Amino acid sequence: MASFGRLAAVGLEGTGSYGAGLTRVLSAVGLAVVEVDRPDRSARRSQGKSDPLDA
């Protein structure tokens, strides 16, 4: 991740289960962790894959 420049924060989609461990590791090294909401599944099913939904 550092190859993209200075990290201010890391966004994780869903911090449950495996994400909780990753959150602990990232926090332990001093990175801010932000939980990112998952896209609406019904919108993904009805519209298919698209850049606006994935962004």
Residue pairs with C-beta under 8 A, 6 or more apart in sequence:
1 7
1 10
7 31
8 32
9 31
9 32
9 33
9 34
10 26
10 31
10 32
10 33
10 34
11 33
11 34
11 35
11 36
12 19
12 22
12 23
12 33
12 34
12 35
12 36
13 19
13 35
13 36
13 37
13 38
14 35
14 38
15 22
15 23
15 33
15 35
23 33
26 33
27 33
39 53
39 54
43 53
44 53
47 53
